């Protein structure tokens, strides 16, 4: 049981480190859900302990940050911040105007 626990934990952290699971369409959130689901399903952690590990205030905080991030992105704040901050960088990106106006809008949305 101990080796199973460490194996599942290691595979989950490996998925976090890679950011995806090769061959599957899973991002970090899906990796966390599947990893915790396997831990409960295989009896490594009981369901009561798993529910107690969820902190509702953290979930609400993360939801609020995602809403703020999407609003700032839609309003063009990140483009303005990029243009403003690259003026102060000593690299060629800031001095040559490598990031033209509208640069972020040309990137594909993932």
C-alpha positions in Angstrom: 0.0 0.0 0.0 2.9 2.4 0.8 4.5 1.8 -2.6 1.2 2.3 -4.3 0.7 5.6 -2.5 4.2 6.9 -3.5 3.8 5.6 -7.1 0.5 7.5 -7.5 2.0 10.6 -5.9 5.1 10.4 -8.1 3.1 10.0 -11.3 0.8 12.9 -10.3 3.8 15.2 -9.6 5.5 14.0 -12.8 2.3 15.1 -14.7 2.4 18.5 -12.9 6.0 18.9 -13.8 5.4 18.2 -17.5 2.2 20.2 -17.6 0.4 17.5 -19.5 0.3 13.7 -19.9 1.9 12.6 -23.1 -0.6 10.8 -25.4 -3.6 12.1 -23.4 -5.3 15.5 -23.5 -4.9 16.3 -19.9 -3.8 19.6 -18.3 -2.7 20.1 -14.7 -6.2 20.5 -13.4 -7.3 17.2 -15.0 -4.1 15.5 -13.7 -4.9 16.6 -10.1 -8.5 15.4 -10.4 -7.5 12.0 -11.8 -4.7 11.6 -9.4 -6.9 12.3 -6.4 -9.6 10.1 -7.8 -7.2 7.2 -8.1 -6.0 7.8 -4.5 -9.6 7.6 -3.2 -10.6 4.7 -5.6 -7.7 2.5 -4.6 -8.2 3.2 -0.9 -4.9 5.1 -0.3 -7.0 8.0 1.1 -10.5 7.6 2.4 -13.3 9.8 1.0 -13.9 11.7 4.3 -10.2 12.7 4.5 -10.2 13.8 0.9 -13.2 16.0 1.4 -11.7 17.5 4.5 -8.5 18.4 2.6 -10.4 20.8 0.3 -10.3 24.4 1.6 -13.3 26.3 0.4 -11.7 29.7 0.9 -8.8 28.7 -1.4 -11.2 27.5 -4.1 -13.1 30.8 -3.9 -9.9 32.8 -4.0 -8.7 30.9 -7.1 -12.1 31.4 -8.8 -11.9 35.1 -8.1 -8.3 35.3 -9.5 -9.4 33.5 -12.7 -12.3 36.0 -13.2 -10.0 39.0 -12.6 -7.3 37.5 -15.0 -9.8 37.0 -17.8 -11.3 40.5 -17.3 -7.8 42.1 -17.5 -6.9 40.1 -20.5 -10.1 41.0 -22.4 -9.7 44.7 -21.5 -6.2 44.8 -23.0 -4.4 45.5 -19.7 -1.6 42.9 -20.3 -0.8 44.4 -23.7 -0.5 47.9 -22.1 1.7 46.5 -19.3 3.9 44.7 -21.9 4.4 47.8 -23.9 5.0 49.9 -20.8 7.5 47.5 -19.1 9.5 46.7 -22.3 10.5 50.4 -22.5 12.5 50.0 -19.3 14.3 46.8 -20.2 17.9 46.9 -21.2 17.4 44.2 -23.8 16.8 44.5 -27.5 13.2 43.6 -27.0 12.4 47.0 -25.3 14.7 49.2 -27.4 13.8 48.0 -30.9 10.0 47.8 -30.4 10.0 44.1 -30.8 6.5 43.9 -29.3 4.4 46.1 -31.6 1.0 47.3 -30.6 -1.5 44.5 -30.9 1.2 41.8 -30.4 -0.8 39.8 -27.9 -3.9 39.8 -30.1 -2.0 38.0 -32.8 -1.1 35.1 -30.5 -3.4 32.1 -30.7 -5.7 31.7 -27.7 -5.0 28.3 -26.1 
